[in-house]
Amino acid sequence: MLGKLGEGSFSTVYKVQRNADGKVYAMKKVRMSRLTEREKSNALNEIRILASVKSDHIVEYRDSFFDGSSDSLCIVMEYAEEGDLL
């Protein structure tokens, strides 16, 4: 991890770098143990929606996985080099 980009009630977003090629991404870690069943379902739906959307105007989904050591759902997305949408 290269650093923390932001934090919310249930998740934290990190700047990360892929070892294979050095590309930089944003990774959202959603702490599943704090979520209700409905919220867990919503987190999985977020992945489905992100994976299905392809647009030059939306940050691109790259991958997702479950990190058992931190009980977190990790969502890897394109890193917005220029910062947030503001």
Buried (B, 14 or more C-beta within 10 A) or exposed (E): EEEEBEEEEBBBBBBBEEEEEEEEBBBBBBBBEEBEEEEBEEBEEBBEEBBEEEEEEEBBBBEBEEEEEEEBBBBBBBBEEEEEEE
